[in-house]
Amino acid sequence: MNNIKTTIKKNDWGEWVVRLFVDGEHQKKADYFAADKEDATETAAAMSKEAKAAAECEELRRRVHAIKVMFQKLGRKSSGKEVQA
């Protein structure tokens, strides 16, 4: 699973900046600027939750694909026909 992390820091203009990192890589398009710390904290939690859910969905897609490929290979070996997945 991906390593998901958020950071919250106050910038030079007094805004709270929430940043999302996936596997150590800053996701710049996801940066969020908030006027107060509570908003930033809630947003960071939501970002983290959503990113983790997206990573889990991607992992499930990869596993389903691997299973489909496995069944196709098994179908070819046993009957010479492809198995519909």
C-alpha positions, 0 to 999 in steps of 0.5 A, spaced: 500 500 500 502 507 498 505 511 504 500 517 505 502 523 509 499 530 510 502 536 512 500 542 515 504 549 516 502 556 516 505 560 510 508 567 510 501 570 509 498 567 515 494 561 511 494 554 513 497 550 507 495 543 507 500 538 503 499 531 501 504 526 499 504 519 496 510 515 497 514 521 499 512 525 493 508 532 494 502 532 490 502 539 488 495 539 485 492 537 492 495 543 496 489 546 500 490 553 503 485 555 509 484 561 513 484 557 520 487 551 523 481 547 524 479 547 517 486 545 515 486 540 520 479 537 518 481 538 510 488 534 512 484 528 515 479 528 509 485 528 504 488 522 507 482 518 508 480 519 500 488 518 498 488 511 502 481 509 499 483 511 492 490 507 493 486 501 496 481 501 490 487 501 485 490 495 489 484 491 488 484 493 481 491 490 480 489 484 484 482 483 479 486 484 473 492 479 476 486 474 477 483 475 470 490 474 467 491 467 471 484 464 469 485 466 462 492 462 462 489 456 466 483 456 461 488 456 455 492 450 458 486 446 460 482 447 454 485 451 449 480 456 449 480 463 453 476 464 459 471 470 459 473 474 465 
